[in-house]
Amino acid sequence: MVTVNFSTILRSITNNESSVSIEFKGSIRSLLEALSNRYGETFSKRVLDNGQIRRYINIYVNGEDIRFLQGLDTELKSTDVIDFIPSVSGGC
C-alpha cells in the first residue's frame, strides 16, 4: 500500500484529504490515473496538462523528486511515500 500526501493547497481537489493509503502497483503515471479516477476531473486538470505533470506541481517519492528519478515512469513499491507539493514562488 503506498501513502500519498497532499499539501494544504491541493486538498481542495482531494476532498480535503491530506493523506491517502491505497493498494497500488505500477508507475507514477498509473498512480496519477488512479488518483484522477478517485478525485475526478478537477484533480486531473489541476495536476496534469496533456498527460504531463504541470510545471508547478512537484512529486516526490520517498523525498526524491521524480524529475531526478524516471519521471512519470518511476516504479513504485508498496512501502513508498509520495508527496504532492506545489511550487512556491514570490519575493519582494
MIMARGU-730035 format. One record per residue (C-alpha): x, y, z. Coordinates in pm, 1 decimal, always signed. Example, Ala and Ser with C-alpha at 12.3 -4.5 7.8 and 13.67 -1.06 7.14 Angstrom:
ATOM, px, py, pz
ATOM, +1230.0, -450.0, +780.0
ATOM, +1367.0, -106.0, +714.0
This chain:
ATOM, px, py, pz
ATOM, +0.0, +0.0, +0.0
ATOM, +150.1, +338.0, -97.8
ATOM, +88.1, +651.3, +104.1
ATOM, +12.8, +969.5, -87.0
ATOM, +36.9, +1304.1, +93.0
ATOM, -111.8, +1627.2, -38.6
ATOM, +0.0, +1973.7, +65.0
ATOM, -264.3, +2200.5, +213.1
ATOM, -321.8, +2395.0, -108.1
ATOM, -404.2, +2077.0, -302.2
ATOM, -660.3, +1949.5, -54.5
ATOM, -933.4, +2142.6, -233.9
ATOM, -905.3, +1884.8, -514.3
ATOM, -873.7, +1580.0, -287.3
ATOM, -1195.6, +1611.1, -87.2
ATOM, -987.5, +1771.1, +191.4
ATOM, -785.0, +1453.1, +234.8
ATOM, -432.1, +1530.1, +346.1
ATOM, -317.4, +1173.0, +301.5
ATOM, -447.0, +855.1, +146.8
ATOM, -315.8, +499.3, +154.2
ATOM, -405.2, +295.4, -149.5
ATOM, -330.4, -52.4, -271.5
ATOM, -117.3, +13.7, -572.2
ATOM, +146.5, -133.1, -802.8
ATOM, +286.4, +46.8, -1101.7
ATOM, +437.6, +378.6, -1202.0
ATOM, +369.9, +738.8, -1111.0
ATOM, +179.6, +763.6, -1441.2
ATOM, -53.8, +483.1, -1329.2
ATOM, -87.8, +636.5, -983.7
ATOM, -194.7, +967.0, -1138.5
ATOM, -458.7, +782.2, -1337.0
ATOM, -584.9, +609.3, -1020.9
ATOM, -593.4, +940.5, -831.5
ATOM, -774.4, +1107.7, -1121.6
ATOM, -1036.0, +830.8, -1108.9
ATOM, -1068.0, +873.9, -733.1
ATOM, -1087.0, +1255.3, -723.3
ATOM, -1229.8, +1335.6, -1065.1
ATOM, -1174.9, +1581.2, -1344.6
ATOM, -1077.3, +1872.3, -1120.0
ATOM, -779.9, +1674.9, -988.7
ATOM, -671.1, +1589.7, -1343.6
ATOM, -697.0, +1948.2, -1464.9
ATOM, -500.4, +2091.2, -1172.1
ATOM, -222.5, +1830.7, -1175.3
ATOM, -190.7, +1729.2, -1541.6
ATOM, -152.9, +1911.0, -1871.2
ATOM, -180.6, +1690.8, -2181.6
ATOM, -72.9, +1386.2, -1983.6
ATOM, +227.4, +1558.7, -1826.6
ATOM, +265.8, +1693.1, -1475.0
ATOM, +205.5, +2066.3, -1463.5
ATOM, +528.7, +2254.5, -1407.6
ATOM, +413.9, +2396.8, -1075.3
ATOM, +341.2, +2053.7, -924.8
ATOM, +630.8, +1867.8, -765.7
ATOM, +602.9, +1497.8, -691.8
ATOM, +842.7, +1325.6, -454.5
ATOM, +888.2, +954.7, -389.3
ATOM, +1046.6, +895.5, -50.3
ATOM, +1180.1, +1251.2, -58.2
ATOM, +1329.0, +1225.4, -408.9
ATOM, +1196.5, +1448.9, -685.5
ATOM, +1068.9, +1225.6, -965.8
ATOM, +1243.2, +1456.5, -1214.7
ATOM, +1569.0, +1303.7, -1089.9
ATOM, +1431.4, +950.1, -1096.3
ATOM, +1244.0, +817.4, -1401.5
ATOM, +978.1, +1087.9, -1410.2
ATOM, +630.3, +954.1, -1480.2
ATOM, +778.7, +609.1, -1537.8
ATOM, +915.7, +587.9, -1181.7
ATOM, +802.2, +249.7, -1047.7
ATOM, +650.5, +242.2, -701.7
ATOM, +686.8, -11.8, -423.5
ATOM, +423.6, -82.8, -160.5
ATOM, +628.8, +93.7, +106.9
ATOM, +672.7, +419.7, -85.9
ATOM, +553.8, +758.1, +34.6
ATOM, +454.4, +1001.8, -239.4
ATOM, +425.5, +1374.2, -172.6
ATOM, +245.2, +1622.6, -397.8
ATOM, +375.4, +1972.1, -332.9
ATOM, +308.3, +2278.4, -548.7
ATOM, +597.9, +2509.8, -630.7
ATOM, +621.5, +2815.1, -414.9
ATOM, +733.1, +3139.6, -568.6
ATOM, +730.8, +3500.4, -479.9
ATOM, +961.8, +3754.4, -340.7
ATOM, +996.6, +4117.1, -259.6
